[in-house]
Amino acid sequence: MGNKSVMQEKYITINSLKVSEKLAKFVSAELLKDTDLTPENFWLGFEKTINELTPQNKKLIKFRENLQNKIDDWHIKNKGKEFNLSDYKKFLTEIGYLKIEEPDFKIETENVDEEITKIAGPQLVVPVMNARYALNAANARWMSLYDSLYGTDIIEESEDSVSERYDPLRGEMVIKYGRDFLDKFFPLAGLSWQKITSFAVKYGKFKALKGADIFDLEDEEKFIGHRGESDNPSAIILKNNNLHIEILKDSRAFAAQQDHAGISDIILESAISTICDNEDSVAAVDSEDKIICYRNWLGLMRGDLKTKFEKEGKLFERKLNPNRSYISKEGKGLKLHGRSLLLVRNVGHLMTNPSIILNDGSEVPEGIMDAFITTAAALHDLKKKNNSRTGSVYIVKPKMHGPDETAFTDLIFSKVEQVLGLKQYTCKIGIMDEERRTSVNLKECIRTLKNRVFFINTGFLDRTGDEMHTSMEAGPMIKKGDMKSSKWITAYENNNVDVGLKCGLSGKAQIGKGMWAMPDKMKDMMEQKTGHLKAGANCAWVPSPTAAALHALHYHEINIFNEQQKIINRNQAKLDDLLTIPVADRTNWSVEEINNEISNSAQTLLGYVVRWVDQGIGCSKVPDINNVGLMEDRATLRISSQHIANWIHHGITTKIQVTEIMKEMAKIVDAQNKNDTKYVKMSDDFENSIAFQTACDLVFKGKEQPSGYTEPLLHINRLKKKSNLN
């Protein structure tokens, strides 16, 4: 990861640091503008901290390598013997991989917003590099149920569809779905919502009308307030399981003309929180890229981020939505928050970045740079309190391995707080439980951050990548599709919830679950994603604002906090199951099975890498081999590359065979991208296609990549591509 792009950066000297000119200018002219911190003091504090913490950072990465070498050696030494779990555990404890569990404790995090503590609901993850996406996500706190249903596969296509523009039959089905939802969660005493002809507010109570007959809500507490005239309101606001919905009446809307009560839409409180991502879903390799990410996050924290875009020949501007105003049932003014609570994901401890060069000529640890700059951006919000009303900054920290590394994260943010003049524990930390050493020591990881932790989340994709890499020498792994039902993964998902509840996270912090990866298959999501709630998660990831609106329906159905109370008493997931290595019992797969497995991995891998390296797109919907669009990011790439690397290493396939398949799949990927004007074909010149060669390296050099991560190779090759473009 050395100085890979020093040539492209222009540096200025600040104290003992060489800082990218562009970054230095961004810090003084934008980041620190209107704060109490001078650029001089910022850089002095930054330099002191960086000089102090970089050696520790390097030491932790070195320790990862040492552990990996010892685990490899153990498996090689025990090859051919029957696997002995107790010997294995003893060995992992001796080398410091498994920690001794200390007594029980409860987290002590304070000043956390209710979007984290009290409201269970969907969580969006958005690449912060794209301002339009970031604004859409922030504004996805309130979403139209009608649009979300009309535009997805939840409502079946009707054969009698008559209109290209608006299909009234489809519209009717949407209205019926909306009414069924109201009947289920906001029932009226003695009448179905299907039959109402109007509604009003009388003496601070909601009244539904059918002609001259008047009906009340079964649970009057669910009525919160209204907008407009009380005898003819333009909106009614109701609440269930801490989530609001708004029933709109607008006679000009299509839907209202089809609706005998004149209801034009049901607006759902949807994306309760959003992770603005600087990590897996972006391709940020130098100061130019990093500044785009930082500037968008700063705009969100200041509240003034705007972007213009063209759609069907018209120019649109996107900015942050204001708060929502109503009249409460007591007849007073009522304000509800108009935007998703914004969290920011920094990068992990591994990568360095050429934006800043240290005294010894090495690059700055990117995670520490992220910590300083993303927190400094939040200074603007801490003054205004438009995002966090409790005065907190929410940082999601990925890819930490075990308690030593989570303790290091605590130290980083203590230093950041000191330099930026913030109260200790202003910075709250979300722990991504996505590395094996964190999973098996989760309780002790949480302990190191007990004053900061606001979320734990399972990222089973990265976690599968680490599972395969850690145990690379143990034998050939089972097929990718079989991983989801393997013993370790069930234990891992359950353990995360068990430990989280045991450490007192319920009602104080989020316990999250992973992403729904098929953005076009919303019907399947509606059928399957209740599983995350029943598993005890009070937030789960969705890939789009529309998915957030639909997934929000699940949180009306299930009261998570009641579910968590039931789960608290179950038997905790077993460490033995968590340490069960997913090696195949038998490997007598047919040639066809092996080729299919590799083709599937190679195709998604190439589809993702080519956009990353050639165009700097860090997250995209990549069609799989059957042309189903799947959300791909670095986590899915890590699995695919590690899986093929493992099968080559154990002779299930050969390098020659994989190369042939890669070339075949590259042609398919080229064809799938034929409508992209910026796309450069890989198959025209395999030798000189940087993207194709990167994809091959990720597989053929997969075994020696640190923890199986894909970032080092992606970054080097994206920088190479960028220098060719300049």
N, C-alpha and C positions, 0 to 999 in steps of 0.2 A: 504494500500500500504506500510505499515511498512517495517521492515527489513526482507524481505522475503528470502534472500539468503545469509545472512551474512556468514553462515557456509561455503559456497563454495568459497567465495572470500578470498584471502590473502591480507592483507592491510599493507601499510607502513604509518607512520605518517608524514604529511607535514604541518607544522605550527599547526593549530587547526583541520586540516582535516585528516580523514583516507582515503587514496586513494588506490584503487586496485593496487597491485604491477605491474600487466601487463599494466594497463593504464598509471601509472607513467613512466614506461619504454618507452612505445609508445610515450608519450609526449616529453620526453627528447631526445630519440635516433632517432625518426623519424619525428614527427610533427614539432618540432622547429629547427631541423637540417638545416643549411644554411639560417636561418632567423636572424634578428638582436635582437631577443628576447631570453633572458636566461630562463631556466626552473624556476629559483628562482623568477624572476620578473613575469613570467606567473602565478605561483601559488599564489604569494602575491596578485596580482590584482584579480585573480579568487576568492580567499578566501574573500577578502574585499567585492567584488561585491555580492557574494553568501550570505554572512551574512547580507548584506544590503537589498537584494531583496527577499530572501526566505519568510520573514514575509508577504511582499506584495503579493507574489504569493499565499500563503496560504489564505490570506484575500479574494482574488478574487475568489478562489475556494469555500470558505465559502459563499460568496455572491451569487454564482450560486445556492448553496443548499437552501439558505434562500428564494431566488426568487421562486424556484421550490415548496417549501413548501407552500408559499403564493398563488401561482397559483393553486396548488392542492386544498387548502382550499376554494378558491373562487368557483371553479367548484363544490365541494361537497356542499357548502352552496347554490349554485344556481341550484342544481339538480332538474329536473322536471319543472323548469320555462322555458319560451321561451327565447332563447339566445338573449341578448341585446348587440349589437356590441358597441354602444357608451358607455354603462356602463363598458364594458370590456376594451375598450381603456382608459377610465378615470382611471380605476383600474391599468392598466399596467403602466400608466404614474406616478400615485401616488407612486407605489412601486419602481420606478426607472428602470423599464424594457424598457419602451419607452422613448426616450430622445426628448427634444424639438429641432426641426431642426433650426440650425443657418443660417445666410445668405449664398448665393452662393459663391463659391470660385473655383479656378483652381489649380491642383496639380503643384508642383514646382520641381519635381525630375529632377536632372541633371546627365550628364555623363552616359547615358543609351545607350547600343549597338543597332545598327540598326536592329538586329534580333528581338528586342522587339518593336522598334518604327516604323520602316519602312517596314519590311518584314512580311507579313501575311502568316502563314503556319501552318502545323501540329506540335503538341507538343507531345513528348513521355514522359511517366512516367515509370521509371525503378527501380526495387529494387536494391539499391546500394550495398546490401550485396552480390550480385552475380556479380563477376568481369567480367565474359564473357558477361552477359546481358548488363552490364553498358558500356562496350567497343562497343558492337554491336550498342547500342543506340547512343553513341557519334559519331560513324562512319556512322550513318544513315542519315547524312546530304546529302549524294549523294547515290542514290539507282537506281538499274536497273529497268526500266519500264518492260522490257521483262521478267525478272525473276519473277517480282511481278504479272504479268498477267498469265504467264505460270503455276505458282504454286498455283493459287487460283481458286475459282469457277466463276470468272468473265468470263473466256473463258469456254464455255460449253464443256463437254466431247464429242469427236466425236465418232460415232459408228464404223468408219473405222480405229480406232487407230491401228497402225501396229507394233509399237515398244514399248517395255518395257522402253527402255532407253530414247530415244528422239522421240517424235511423230511429224513428219514433218507437218502433217495436223494442229495440234495444233499450231506449230511454225508459219505456214502461217497466222492463225487467229490472233496471237499475232502481227505479222508484220503489218497486215492490221489495227489493232487497233492503233498501233503506228503512222501509216501514217495518219489515220483519225484525230488523235490528232494534228499532225503537220499542216494538212490542216486547222484545225479549229483555231489554235492560232498563227501559223506562216505561213500564206498563201503565196503562190508564185503568182506573177502577170502572169496570163495566163496559169498556169499549175498546175495539182495536184501533190502532193508529191508521189502519187502512181506510177507516170509515169517517175520519174527522173532516169537517168542511172548513174549519177555521180555528184560530186560537187567540187567546188574549191573556192579560194579567189583571186580576182583580184583587185589591187589598193585599198585595204582595204575594199572591198565589197564582200558580199557573192554572189556566182553564182551557180544556179542549172543547170545541163545540161541534155538535152534529146538528145542523139546522139551529133550532132554538134550545136543544138539550145541552146541558153543561156537564163535563166530566173532569174529575181531578186525577192527578198522578197518584198511583198506589202509594208511592213513597214521596211525600211532599218535600222531604229534605233534599231531594235530588235537584229541585229547582233552585237556581242560583241568582238569575237576573235576566234582564232583557235590554234590547235597544229599540229606540223609536217610541211611538205612542203606546201607552199601556193597553188601550182597547184595540189597537191594530199594530202590534210590534213588527219591526223589520227583522228582528232576531230574538231567539230564546236561547238562554245558556243553561245547560243541565250538567250534572256531575255524577259520575259513577266510578268507584274504585280510584278516587283521586284524579280521574281523567275527565276533562270537560268535552262537551260536544255543543255545537251551535246549530240551531235549526233556522235556516234563512228563508225569508219570504221576499221574493223580488218578481213582480208580475211580468217583467220584461224578459226573463230568462226562458229558454226553451222548455226546461223541465217544468217550470211553474205553469206553463200553458197546458201541459198534459196532466196537471195535478189538481184534483178537485178542492184541495185545501190551499192551493197557491204556493206550496213549499217549493223553493227553487234549488235547495241543496242542503246537505247535512255536512257541516265542517267538523272534522275530528282533530282533537289534540293528538299529534302523531309523534314526530321525532322529538322526544323529551330532551335528549342530549345528542351532541354530535362531536365526533373526534375529528379534528382538523389535522390531517396526517402529513407529517414530514418524512415518513419512513417507507413502509412497504408499497404504498400506492403512488409514489412519485419517483421520478428519475432526476435527482439533484446531485450533480457530481463536481460542481465548481462554484465560485462565488456568484457568477451570473445566475445560476439555477437557484442557489440558496437564497439570494436576495428576493427572487420572485416569491418564494415560499414565505419568507419572513415578512415581506411587504404586505402580502395578502392577510396574514395573521394579524399584523399591526393594524390594518384597515378594519378588521373585524373587532379588534379590541378598542379602537378609537370610535368605532361605530359609523365610519364614513366610507367603507369600501363600496365602490361602484364599478359596474362594468357595462359596456355597450356591446350589443351583438345584433347581427342581422338574421331575420327569419322570414322566409318567403318574400324577400325584397323590402321588408319593413325594418326600421331600426328600433331596437328596444333598449331600455336602460334597466339594469337590475341593481337594487340597493336593499339594505336591511329593512325589514318590515317594522313599523312602529308597534308599541304595545296596543292591546285591545281594550276598548272602553265600553262599559255597560252601566245600567242602573241596577243596583242590588235590590233584593226583595224588600229591604228596609227603605228603599227609595233614595239611597245614597249613591255616590259615584263609586264604580268598581273597576279596577284595572287588572288585566291579566297579561302575563308576560307574552310578548309577541314572537319571541324567537327561541330556538333550541338553545339549551345551555351548552356553551362551547368549551370543549376540552382540546388540548393540543398534544399530539404524539411526537415526541422527540425520537432521535435514532438511539440505538443501543450503545454498548461500550466498545464495540469492535472497530468501527470505521474511523479513518482520519480524513481530513479534507484540506485541499490545497488553498483554501481561502485565507488561512493564516499559517505562517511558517515560524516555528519556535527558534529559540536561540541556537539549538544544536543542529538546525537544518531540517528537523522532522516536521511533519504536518500536524496541525492541531487535532486532538481527539474531537471528533464531530459532535459526540453526545454532550461534551462539556460546553462547546460553542452554542449548541442548540439550547442548553439549559439557560445560559446567560441571556441570549437574544430573545427567545420566546417569552421568558419571564419579564424581561425589560419591556417588551411590547405590552404586556398585561398591566404595567404601571398605569397606563391610561385608563384602563377599566377600573382599577382599584380606586381611582379618584371618582369616576362617574357612577360606578356600580350598575352599569347597564347589562352586563353579562352575569357576573356573580354578585348577588345582593348581600352575600355574607363576607365579601372581601377575600375570596380565595382564588388561587390560580391552579387550574387542574392540568397536571402533566401525566400523560400516559407513557410509561416507560417499558419498551419491549426488550426481548432477547437477553434478559438477565439470567445468569446461571448461578443459582444457589444464594444462601444468606450473605456470603462475603460481598457479592455484587449488589445485592439490594441495600446492604449497609453502606456501600460506596455511593450509591445513588442518594441516600439520605445525607451523606457528607457533602456531596456536590451541591445539593440544594440549600444546605445550611450556609455554605460559603456564598452562594448566589444571593441569598437573603441578606447576608452581612454586607456584601458589596453594594446591593441595590437599596439598602436602608429599609428592609422589610422586617416585620415582626417574624420571629422564628415560627415555623410551621405554616406560614402563609401558603407555601407551595405544597399542594396535595399531590400524592403519587398514586397512579393506577398501575397495578402489577399485572403485566401480561404473563400468565402462567403457560408459557409455550416452549419451555426447554425442560428436558428431563430432570436436570439437577434441581430445578426450581420445584417441579411437581413433587418430587420425593422428599423435599425439605420445605414444603409450602408454609407450614406453621411457623417455622423459624425465619423464613423470608418475611412473612407478615410482621413478626415480632420486631424485626429491625426497622420497620416503617410504621410502627403502631400509632405514632402521632400524625402520620401523613396519609395513610392508605385510605383511598376513597373508592377503590374498585379493584376487584380481581376478575380476570377473564380468561377463559380457556380459548386458546387458538390452536385447534386440533391439527391444522395443516402444518404450521411450523413445527408443532410438537411431534408430528409423524416424521418430519424431515430429520429432527434431532434424534428421534428414536432409532431411525435407520443408520444414521451416521455414527452414533455412539457405539452401536453394536455391529458395526460393519463387518468385523472379523468373526462374529458369532455364527454366521452361515447365511444362506440365501433367504431373503425376506419373502413373506407371503405376497400375493398379488395386491396391488394398490386398493382395488375395490373391496378386498377382504379385510383391510385394515380397520374399517369402520365398525366391524363386528368382533374385533379381536379383544382378548381379555384385558389387555393393558389399557385400551382406550376407554372402555366402560369404567374401569377403576379410576382412570384419570379424570373423567368428567364428573364422576360422583365424588371423588376425593376433594376436588376444588370446592364444591358446594359444602361438603361435610366440614372441611377445615374452616371455610369462610364463616359458616354459621356458628361453629364452635368458638371462633375468635370474636363473635359478637357483631358481625357485619350487618345482620338483618335490621333494617330501620336506621342504619348509620352509614352504609356504603353499598355500592352496587356489586352484585355477583352476576357476571355477564357470561353469555354464550356466543358462539361464533356466527359467522356470516352465512346467510342464504345466498348461494353462489349462482343461481339461475334467474336473472332478472326478468326474463320473459315468461317464466312459469309460475305465475302468481296463484293459480288454482292449487298447484301442488304445495306451494308454500303455506296456503291457508289450511291445507289438510295436515301438514307435517309440523309446522313450527310451534304449535301448542306444546309440543314435546319439551321445548326449552323452558317453558313456564312450569310445566309439571316436574321438571328436573330441579326446580328451585331457583331459576335465574330471574332476577328482577329487571334485567334488561338483556336484549339480544340484538345482534347486528343485522342490519338490512342494507341492500345495495343501492336503494334509490328512495326519493321522497314518496313515490307512489307505494313502494313496498312498506314504508313506514306507516302510511295511512292504513293499509290493509292489516298489517301486523298489529296495529293498535287495537283492532277489534278483539284480539285474543286476550288483551289485558282487561277488557270489560267483562270477558267471560270468566276469567280466573283471578281470584284474589291471591296474589303472589305471597303476600305476607302470611296469610293463613296456610298456604302450601309449605312455606318455609318452617312454620311451627310444627307441621306434621313430620317434616324431613329431619328436623333436629334430633328426633328420638330414634332414628334408624341406626343400624350397625354401620360403623364407619367403613369406607372402602379399605381393602387390605393392601398393605405395602407389597406383599408377595405378588398380588395380581398386577400391581402397578409396575413391578420389575420383571414381569413375564415378557420375554423377548419374542417379537413376532416372526420367528424363523419358521420356514415351511417344514412340516413333518415329512412331506414327500415332495420331490421335485420332478416327478415323471410327467411334466406337462408336455403336450404335443407341440410340434414345431409351430403349428398354427396358433395355439394358445400363446406361446412365447412371442411370436411375431406380432400378434394382436396387441398384447400388453405393451410391448416396446413401441409399436406404431402409435398407440393412443398417447403414451407419455411424450414421445418425440414430437408429435403434431402440436400438442398444447404448448410444449416447451418452445418450439420454433415460433409458433404464432405469437407468443408473448415476447420472446427475446428480440425478434426482428423489429417490433415497434419500440422496444426499450432502447436498443442500441442506435437504430437509424433515426428515430423521431423523438426520442426522449419522453415516450409515454409510459408512465409507471404502473398504470392499472387500466386494463381494458377488457371489453367483452370479446373473448376469443372464441370463434366457433370451434367446437370439438370435431372429432372425426365424423360424427353424425350430423354436423352442422347445428348442434344445440349451442346457443351462446352461453359461455360460462365466464364469470368474473375471475380473471386471473391476476394474481400479483406475485410478489417474490416468494410467498409461502408455498403456492402451488408449484412454482418453478423448483423450489428446493426439494419437494417430494419427488417430482419427476426425474430430476437429475440424479438424486441420491439413489433412487430405486434402480435406474438403469446401471449406474456405477456399481451397485451391489451385485446385480446379476452378472455383469461382466467379470467382476472380481471372483465370483464363485463358479464361473464357467457355465452358467445357464445359457449365456449367449457369448458372442465374441465381438471384438472391436470392429472387425470387418463387416460382420452382419449388421451391427448397429449403424455403422457409417452408411451402408446401403439404404437402410430404412430411413435414416435422417435425410438422405438425398431425395428419396421418394416423397417423404412427408413435406419437404421444403417446396416441392412442386405443387402439392395440394394447398399449402399455406399461400403460396404465390397466387394460385387461382382464387382462393377465398378473399384475397385483398385486391382483386383486379380493378375494383371501382375506386380505390384510393389513389388519388393523383400524385400523392407524395411518396408512394410506395416504390421501393427499389427491389426488383426480383432477386432472390438468392440463387435460383437455379440457372440463371444466365452465366454465372461465374462463381462456382462454389469456392474456388481457391482464394479469390479476392473479396468475397463477401464477408465483411467484418462480423455481421450478425450471424451468418452461418457458422463461421469459425468459433465465435463465442459460444454458441449453443453446443457445438461439439466439445469445446474445452470444459464446459460445465459438467458434461457427462464423463469425459475421459480423464479429466483431472479432479473429478468429484470427490475421490477418496481423500485427496490431500487438502481440500478446501476447509478452512477453519469452521468446525461444527457443521460442515456441509452448507455453509452460507453461500449465497450466489452473488452478494454485493461486490466482493473484491474484483471478480472477473468482469462483472457488468460495468462497474465504474471505469476500470482501465480501458475497456473497449468503447464505451460511450465517449470518453475523452479523446480516444484515437479518432473516432468518427467525427467528433466536433472539430478537431484540428484539421481534418480533411475537408470539412464543410467551409471552414473559414478561409 
